[in-house]
Amino acid sequence: EKAKWPKETVQLWEQLSKKEANDLHTIQKSIVHHVTTTLARAAYNMDNFSAYQAVALSTRDRLISRWNETQGQLSKADPKRVYYLSLEFLLGRSMDNALLNMGLKGVYSQGVEQLGFNMEDVIESEVDAALGNGGLGRLAACYMDSLATLDYPAWGYGLRYNYGIFQQRIVDGYQTEYPDYWLNFDNPWELPRLDISIPIGFGGHVQTTQDEYGVTRHNWIPANSVQAIAYDVPIPGYGTENCNNIRLWRSKPTRVFDLTSFNEGNYEKSVEDATQAEKITSVLYPNDNTMAGKELRLKQQYFWTAASLYDIMRRFKKSMREWSDFPDQVAIQLNDTHPTLAIVELQRLLVDEEMLSWDDAWDIVTRTFAFTNHTVLPEAMEKWSVPMFEYLLPRHLQIIFDINLFFLQKVEKKFPNDRGLLNRMSIIEEAQPQQIRMAHLAVVGSHKVNGVAALHSDLIKKTIFHDFVDYYGEEKFVNKTNGITPRRWLHQANPQLSALITETLGNDRWLKELSQLRGLDKKVENAEFRKKWTAIKRLNKVRLAELIKTRCDVEVSPDALFDIQVKRIHEYKRQFMNILYVIHRYRTIKSMTAAQKASVQPRVVVFGGKAAPGYYIAKLVIKLINSVAAVVNQDPAVGDLLKVVFVPDYNVSVAEIIVPASDISQHISTAGTEASGTSNMKFVLNGGLIIGTMDGANIEILEEIGEDNIFIFGCLADEVEDLRHAQRYRNVPMDPALQGVISAIERGTFDDPKIYQPLISTLTVGKDFYLISADFASYIAANQQVDAAYKDQEEWAKKSIRCTANMGKFSSDRAVKEYADQIWNIKPISVVDEGYLQA
Ligand code: TH1
């Protein structure tokens, strides 16, 4: 009601709303203020965690100021915005990142140290926000960082799960899962918007009527409903005032429904309804690259997409534009098929509620959405059974059938008399019961479809979307190679290397323009520089050795070659092949004379990653790794020549320790199975070499850094089909070295061999679908090349520097710019700093 106020009141507000200054004294005061008021504590009863809470609250105040300024200025400018719909945002910790991005890390560290705390310990007290499974969720987080940094008007939309990805502990060598109740202590990185509450319906029936013009109208009458409550997570850009938003929805029971049962005296039913409602955003599904097909997951997807669209449309309506302008104001990116229902929901709202014609509505829908595909694995393709879907979303099912009918009619027109084609392209799979193919729906409802690395984008055009390319033409299918944020994955995770790079290049522009790293290339021949470079790698290895000591109780030498594979445990990623090679290496060392052993390159082999709780074979791989570790690590005949560790509970903050500490890391998926991979980029950016197959983004990394700086092995994607055919129908003998390893397991060298029978069967009975045997010899050879190259430490350092120097392409800034220019058609808009409070 600013308009009604007298001038003095307006001025008073303006004066008092100015931000606090960021000098040491003001910051310390703000920390202590939070200690003594918000936390109700005093200096004598503080610990690291309460210090973290106070620093976090003080940081949050500054974040909120920027958030307010940004959102206020954007509301006025009302530019086209992009909405990134992702069921997963794997943010990790926020405090260190927020302070670095806002340029306040130095002054906060100084302030904290003077108050008697160690900044690193304070930072380590924060729990991870782990609302994601792996690469897909972390990609969303990196993209939000880049969008904010590049001043793009962008919002993320997701779910606020009470439980993130489970915590993993190893008991007797086996993975056991513990709930990740991350909200136990208040989460300072979110702003609850309890006033933003949106009703979301489920079930019920569709009422069909004729309007006054004789047009058939459909009205969905849901049987029950829940409320969506907004929680906003501010995302500050690096070196800009801009601060974007991720809006996460939480489900709550609807008051009316709640009260009806209650007033009818049915207390138990009302509590039951409330519990059902809250269950929707209770837990993240822990499957990476597999589809669970559970009703609750479908409820999550609808709840989230409906709330997000309601919010987006409400914002659009404020501008009083025509609906036909919607695609000029709104771009919606679908992160995999998980949010595909948004396509159907927008069509429903435009036709049923806004009374647009089907064709006008569909034109708006298809100009609004774009779809990113992240996998070709058949077990990951989302399909929903028609009966279950009809029960939950009857009107949406009708709309899907109509979308499909009109689509297939056009296909028939273009390619007449091809029943096979219509069956293959249909959104509905004719199975018992019928299934809705979400990927087909996403393609039909979007104007652009992209894969996440060059090879993957080619593959989807040749395989799962082949018919769609014939129908729509090539232009609809594009590539957007993934990227990672150099702020978190180099500047924050590897502060010493970051400082050396800035010192060497003479400025820190590389943090916003990663291709500047090229400037390091000319330092390769400088022995003094190489010494500094190598010293930093060693410090990072010491830091990891300490983590390994704490988490695994194994002592490893930082002078050994650190060989790392950390990622979700999945057969296609072939951790099994890695541990089989480790056994081979162990057996080789055991067979050596003392003189021979003297020339063996000592190695520490590090594994980490979670298996989906229901993925039996993946869990057996973890057990095998731990059994091998137990035998190898205590074998005096091996000593420091070989150590094996499984680091439990791998997550974003553990990755920040592990990634800077690798000499070599493993990205060894069967060619054609890993869509991109993003940890490969993180390791190489930090000067780690990689051993990998010609798969995903490895291929583009090879192109950038050159074949002398990467260890490539294994079959190619276009050889896989023939190799599989040969495995299946001719009796191809197992690789002899692999045979030796399997025999050792079967003799009981690593715990009871019966345990591993199902795992070993995947190579024989399962016909080695992931081609471990076919690739084994070249994998051994590649590992020998690694050992040989590491012997020459000066040459290795040169390779390491060249790696970092040539990784500019893999910044998420580059990726996000490509999306903005070629898919979303949005422009940056910079936020003006409205100034600080005058002392
Ligand atoms: C991953 C891909 O496996 C990986 O190659 C890629 O780098 C990453 O996405 C980012 O593009 C995927 N994660 C999921 C998770 C779910 C379903 C499918 C995929 S694909 C739940």
Boltz pocket constraint, residues with backbone or C-beta under 6 A from the ligand:
constraints:
  - pocket:
      binder: B
      contacts: [[A, 133], [A, 134], [A, 135], [A, 136], [A, 137], [A, 139], [A, 287], [A, 288], [A, 289], [A, 290], [A, 336], [A, 373], [A, 374], [A, 375], [A, 380], [A, 452], [A, 482], [A, 673], [A, 674], [A, 675], [A, 676], [A, 677], [A, 678], [A, 696]]
      max_distance: 6.0
